[in-house]
Amino acid sequence: MMAELAKAQAALMEGYRARTPKSRAQFEMARQVLPGGNTRNNLHFAPYPPVIAKGDGSELVDLDGNVYTDFLNDYTVALAGHSHPALIASAQAQLTLGMNYGGRTIAEAELAHLMAARYPAVQSVRFVNSGTEANLYAILLARHVTKRPKILVFEGGYHGGVLNFGSGARQINIPFDVVTTPYNDAVALEAALEAEGESIAAVVLEPVMNSGGVIPATAGFCQAVSATAKRVGALLIFDEVMTARLSYHGMHGKLGITPDLVTFGKFIGGGFSFGAFGGRADIMAVFDAARPGYVPHGGSFNNNVFSMSGGVTALTKIHTPAAIAAVNDLGDRLRSRLNAALAEEKAPLCFSGYGSVMNLHVGYEPPMRYVMSPLIQSVRSLYHMFLLQEGYWIAGRALVSLSIANSQDECDGLVDTTRKFASDYRSLLSAQGIAA
């Protein structure tokens, strides 16, 4: 089975190589100084990724002039699409005022007020440079406040480049003492906290597991996590780096849960480097430098003027309640239509997800927890390469993420192309009990 999948993918790669000679040449040059030819491993796929030369609206253009409809949008970052006029104007205006000040700015306070008004759990907030930093600081803060050493996470969870709890390649993780339990399993969570509760500083939850396959947590599970964390005295951290875009008030607002801390990143900076962590004012107050015994928190680019002004622009002019509702409604309809097309073709494939973010899975029903195997990876890679051939850009792990620039017509095209994929490879995908 795996050999047949590899053969099918090799045939698609041959056409890909023929379409991307300039990207291949640049890849070989890049490999001389960049391990693997890039500096983000999630961008790599065989035989080599293309070099993107330009992004505009919902389109990407590579070095060879190939045009792709972007259904990845930088792994949920580019919620505004590419080259949004309001963000360009914001950056241009900032350029006339200077770049690195080494001092406070109006925009950082304005952005903090906007986030506190928008996200119910945020009474106080600090800015960093990425979602990884946000989660790292939130965990360190929880350990400092509770005086406990351990954190509880869920299998398949990804909370940053050094907080990766999926299987597969070896991870270089921060050496925290970690307790791991299955996602969407309240019984296992209860058992873990019963055994380890007194030593758990924080429970870290993605309300929709992103890298693990865009798997939503049930409302009941989220409530169980909140209640059990509170009972054992652990802080609850909602990782909303990806999920804050799935509802205007974030997923914690949607669920009516008030975590102790929430982390943010990706889309809020309007395409510039961004991260933030915030929550209860009494917890965040440890960073108040006007207080005796405060905890230092620095970072040359924490208040990067482009990230701060871009964030203000994004939250006030682009990511309005109507825009957030529209893009997530478009995503829900797209996911439903993709699954209907796969079912009509009797393909053992389906999409899980929530709102504007979704992921392909092997099987007829979306999983409730993280599942990975070489077979799943191969099927996703085949789908990814097929879509590249047809002019659609998604992640190598078959992640689909919409922007407000994506249109209904583009979604129609993705549904038709996915139907064609299912039809072309139906026999191969149905062989040897692949859906089991």
C-alpha positions in Angstrom: 0.0 0.0 0.0 2.7 2.5 1.0 4.7 1.6 -2.2 1.6 2.4 -4.3 1.1 5.8 -2.5 4.8 6.6 -3.0 4.5 5.7 -6.7 1.5 8.0 -7.2 3.3 10.8 -5.4 6.4 10.4 -7.5 4.4 10.9 -10.6 3.1 14.2 -9.3 6.5 15.3 -8.2 7.8 14.8 -11.8 5.4 17.4 -13.0 6.2 19.6 -10.1 9.9 19.6 -10.9 9.1 20.5 -14.5 7.1 23.5 -13.4 9.6 24.9 -10.8 13.2 24.9 -12.1 14.0 28.3 -10.6 12.8 27.2 -7.2 14.9 24.1 -7.5 18.0 26.1 -8.3 17.4 28.5 -5.5 16.8 25.6 -3.1 20.2 24.1 -4.0 21.8 27.5 -3.3 20.0 27.9 0.0 21.0 24.5 1.2 24.6 25.6 1.3 23.9 27.8 4.3 20.5 26.9 5.6 20.0 23.3 6.9 17.4 21.8 4.6 17.3 25.0 2.5 14.9 27.0 4.8 14.5 28.2 8.4 11.0 26.8 9.1 10.8 23.0 8.9 7.0 23.0 8.5 7.6 24.7 5.1 9.6 21.7 3.8 8.3 19.0 1.6 9.8 16.7 -1.0 11.3 17.2 -3.4 11.7 20.9 -2.4 9.3 23.7 -1.6 8.8 26.5 -4.1 10.1 30.0 -3.5 7.3 32.4 -3.0 8.0 35.7 -4.8 4.7 37.6 -4.1 1.4 37.5 -2.3 -1.6 39.5 -3.2 -5.1 39.0 -1.8 -5.8 35.3 -1.9 -3.0 34.5 -4.4 0.7 33.5 -4.2 3.1 33.6 -7.0 6.3 31.5 -7.0 9.7 32.3 -8.5 8.8 30.4 -11.7 5.5 32.4 -12.1 3.2 29.7 -11.0 0.1 31.1 -9.4 -1.6 29.4 -6.4 -4.9 30.2 -4.7 -3.8 30.4 -1.0 -5.8 28.2 1.3 -3.1 28.1 3.9 -2.5 31.8 4.6 0.7 31.2 6.5 -0.7 28.6 8.9 -3.5 30.9 10.0 -1.4 34.1 10.3 -2.6 35.9 7.2 -6.3 36.2 8.2 -6.4 39.4 6.3 -5.0 37.8 3.1 -1.9 39.3 1.5 -1.0 42.9 0.9 -4.2 44.3 2.6 -4.4 48.0 1.7 -5.0 49.0 5.4 -2.0 47.1 6.6 0.2 48.6 3.8 -1.0 52.1 4.7 -0.3 51.4 8.4 3.3 50.2 7.7 4.0 53.1 5.3 2.8 55.6 7.9 5.0 54.0 10.5 8.0 54.1 8.2 7.8 57.9 8.1 7.9 58.0 11.9 10.9 55.7 12.4 11.5 52.1 13.4 13.2 51.0 16.6 12.7 53.6 19.4 13.8 51.8 22.5 11.0 53.5 24.3 7.2 53.3 24.9 4.8 53.9 22.1 1.1 54.9 21.9 0.2 51.9 19.8 1.3 49.3 22.4 -1.1 50.7 25.0 -3.8 51.0 22.4 -3.4 47.4 21.3 -3.4 46.2 24.9 -6.7 48.1 25.5 -8.2 46.6 22.3 -7.3 43.1 23.4 -8.6 43.5 26.9 -11.9 44.8 25.5 -12.2 42.0 23.0 -11.1 38.9 24.9 -13.0 38.3 28.2 -10.2 36.6 30.1 -7.7 39.4 29.5 -7.5 42.0 32.2 -3.8 42.6 31.6 -1.4 41.7 28.8 2.2 41.6 27.9 3.6 41.4 24.3 6.3 39.1 22.9 7.4 38.1 19.5 5.6 34.8 18.7 3.1 32.3 20.0 6.0 30.1 21.1 7.3 32.9 23.4 3.8 33.6 24.6 3.2 30.0 25.7 6.7 29.7 27.2 6.2 32.9 29.3 2.7 31.8 30.4 4.0 28.4 31.6 7.0 30.0 33.4 4.6 32.5 35.0 2.3 29.7 36.2 5.3 27.8 37.7 6.4 31.0 39.4 3.0 31.9 40.9 2.0 28.4 42.0 5.5 27.3 43.1 4.8 24.0 41.4 7.1 22.3 38.8 4.9 20.3 36.4 2.6 21.2 33.5 -0.2 19.1 32.0 -0.6 19.0 28.2 -2.5 16.9 25.8 -1.2 14.3 23.3 -0.6 15.9 19.9 -0.6 19.4 21.3 1.7 22.0 19.8 2.4 25.1 21.8 5.4 26.4 19.9 8.7 25.2 18.4 10.0 24.2 21.8 6.7 23.0 23.2 5.8 20.2 20.7 4.0 17.2 22.1 3.2 15.3 18.9 4.8 12.1 17.9 7.2 11.6 14.9 10.4 13.5 14.6 12.5 14.0 17.7 11.7 17.3 19.5 14.0 19.8 21.1 11.6 20.9 23.9 12.1 23.0 26.9 12.9 20.4 29.7 9.7 21.0 31.7 8.4 18.2 33.8 5.4 17.3 31.7 2.3 15.1 32.3 0.5 14.1 29.0 -3.0 12.8 28.7 -5.3 12.1 25.6 -7.3 15.0 24.2 -11.0 15.0 24.7 -10.7 12.3 27.4 -12.1 13.7 30.7 -11.6 10.4 32.5 -7.9 10.3 31.7 -7.6 13.9 32.7 -9.2 13.3 36.0 -6.9 10.3 36.7 -3.8 12.3 35.8 -4.8 15.2 38.0 -5.8 12.9 40.8 -2.3 11.4 40.7 -0.3 14.5 40.0 -2.5 17.4 41.0 -0.5 18.8 43.8 2.5 19.2 41.6 0.7 20.6 38.5 1.4 24.3 38.0 -0.7 24.7 34.8 -3.0 22.8 32.4 -2.4 24.0 28.8 -5.3 23.5 26.4 -5.9 24.3 22.8 -9.7 24.5 22.5 -9.1 23.4 18.9 -6.0 21.3 18.5 -4.1 22.8 15.6 -1.0 20.9 14.6 -2.6 17.7 15.9 -5.2 17.8 13.1 -7.5 20.7 13.8 -9.6 18.7 16.2 -12.1 20.6 18.3 -12.4 19.9 22.0 -16.0 19.2 23.0 -17.6 21.8 25.2 -17.9 19.2 28.0 -14.2 18.4 27.9 -13.3 22.1 28.1 -15.6 22.5 31.1 -14.0 19.4 32.7 -10.5 20.8 32.1 -11.5 24.1 33.7 -13.2 22.6 36.7 -10.5 20.0 37.5 -7.6 22.5 37.1 -9.4 24.8 39.5 -10.0 22.0 42.0 -6.4 21.0 42.2 -5.1 24.6 42.3 -3.5 24.6 38.8 -3.7 27.6 36.5 -5.7 27.1 33.3 -3.9 28.4 30.2 -5.9 28.6 27.0 -3.6 28.5 24.0 -5.5 30.7 21.6 -2.5 31.4 19.3 -4.5 29.9 16.4 -8.0 29.7 17.8 -8.6 33.4 18.7 -9.6 33.9 15.1 -12.4 31.4 15.3 -14.7 33.7 17.3 -14.7 37.4 17.8 -14.1 37.0 21.5 -11.8 34.0 21.1 -12.8 30.4 21.8 -12.8 31.0 25.6 -15.3 33.7 25.0 -17.4 31.4 22.8 -17.3 28.7 25.4 -18.0 30.9 28.3 -14.9 29.8 30.1 -12.5 32.2 31.9 -9.0 30.7 32.0 -6.4 32.2 34.3 -4.1 33.0 31.3 -4.6 33.1 27.5 -1.9 33.2 24.8 -2.1 34.8 21.4 -0.1 35.1 18.3 -0.3 34.9 14.5 -3.1 37.0 13.0 -3.3 39.8 15.6 -0.1 41.4 14.4 -1.5 41.9 10.9 1.3 39.8 9.4 4.2 41.2 11.5 5.9 39.1 14.2 3.5 39.0 17.2 2.8 37.2 20.4 1.0 38.0 23.7 0.0 36.5 26.9 -2.5 37.9 29.4 -5.2 37.1 31.9 -5.9 37.8 35.5 -4.5 41.2 36.6 -3.3 39.8 39.9 -1.2 37.2 38.1 0.2 39.5 35.5 1.1 42.1 38.1 4.3 40.2 38.9 5.8 42.0 35.8 5.0 45.5 37.2 8.4 47.1 37.5 7.1 49.7 39.8 6.5 47.0 42.5 9.2 45.7 44.8 10.3 42.2 43.9 8.8 42.3 40.4 9.8 39.7 37.8 11.7 41.1 34.8 10.4 40.6 31.4 12.3 42.2 28.5 12.7 41.8 24.7 14.0 44.3 22.1 11.1 43.7 19.8 8.2 43.1 22.3 6.8 46.5 21.3 8.0 46.4 17.7 6.4 49.5 16.2 5.2 47.6 13.0 3.6 44.8 15.1 1.9 47.2 17.4 0.5 49.6 14.8 -0.3 46.6 12.5 -2.2 45.0 15.4 -4.2 48.1 16.0 -5.1 48.4 12.4 -6.0 44.7 12.1 -8.3 44.7 15.2 -10.0 48.0 14.4 -10.3 48.1 10.6 -10.1 44.5 9.3 -11.0 41.8 11.9 -14.4 43.2 12.8 -17.2 41.1 14.2 -18.8 40.9 10.8 -15.5 39.9 9.1 -14.7 37.2 11.7 -18.3 35.8 11.5 -18.2 35.8 7.7 -14.8 34.0 7.3 -15.7 31.3 9.8 -19.1 30.8 8.2 -17.4 30.4 4.9 -15.1 27.8 6.4 -17.9 25.9 8.0 -19.7 25.7 4.7 -16.5 24.7 2.9 -15.7 21.9 5.3 -19.3 20.6 5.1 -19.1 20.6 1.3 -15.7 19.0 1.2 -16.9 16.1 3.4 -20.1 15.8 1.3 -17.9 15.5 -1.9 -15.6 12.9 -0.3 -18.7 10.9 0.9 -20.2 11.0 -2.6 -17.0 9.6 -4.0 -17.0 7.0 -1.3 -13.4 8.0 -0.4 -12.2 7.0 3.1 -11.3 10.6 3.8 -12.8 13.5 5.8 -12.1 16.9 7.2 -12.2 17.9 10.8 -12.1 21.5 12.0 -13.9 24.6 13.3 -14.8 27.7 11.4 -12.1 28.8 9.0 -9.6 26.2 9.8 -9.7 22.5 8.9 -7.5 19.4 8.2 -7.8 16.2 6.1 -7.9 12.9 7.9 -7.9 9.3 6.8 -11.2 7.6 7.7 -14.9 8.3 7.3 -15.3 10.1 10.7 -13.2 12.9 12.1 -11.1 11.8 15.0 -11.6 13.0 18.6 -7.9 12.9 19.5 -4.5 13.0 17.9 -3.7 10.1 15.5 -0.7 9.8 13.3 0.9 7.1 11.2 3.1 6.8 8.1 0.0 6.0 6.1 -1.8 9.2 7.2 1.3 11.2 6.4 1.5 9.7 2.9 -2.1 10.3 2.1 -1.9 13.9 3.2 1.3 14.4 1.2 -0.4 13.0 -1.9 -3.4 15.3 -1.5 -1.0 18.3 -1.0 1.0 17.5 -4.1 -2.2 17.0 -6.1 -3.5 20.4 -5.1 -0.2 22.0 -6.0 -0.6 20.6 -9.5 -4.0 22.1 -9.7 -2.9 25.5 -8.4 -4.0 25.4 -4.7 -1.7 26.1 -1.8 -2.2 24.2 1.5 0.1 22.8 4.1 2.0 19.5 3.5 0.1 18.1 6.5 -3.2 19.0 4.6 -4.1 22.0 6.8 -6.5 24.4 5.2 -6.9 27.9 6.6 -9.0 30.6 5.0 -8.5 34.3 4.9 -11.1 37.1 4.5 -9.7 37.4 0.9 -10.8 33.9 -0.1 -14.0 33.9 -2.1 -16.9 31.5 -2.6 -15.8 30.8 -6.1 -12.4 29.8 -4.8 -14.0 27.5 -2.3 -16.1 26.0 -5.1 -12.9 25.3 -7.0 -11.3 23.6 -4.0 -14.3 21.4 -3.5 -14.3 20.4 -7.2 -10.6 19.7 -7.1 -10.9 17.6 -3.9 -13.7 15.6 -5.6 -11.4 15.0 -8.6 -8.6 13.9 -6.2 -11.0 11.4 -4.5 -12.2 10.1 -7.9 -8.7 9.8 -9.4 -7.3 7.9 -6.3 -10.4 6.1 -5.1 -9.1 2.6 -5.7 -5.7 3.4 -4.2 -7.2 5.0 -1.1 -9.8 2.2 -0.6 -7.2 -0.6 -0.8 -6.2 -2.8 2.1 -8.7 -1.4 4.6 -7.2 2.2 4.6 -10.3 3.5 6.4 -10.0 1.1 9.4 
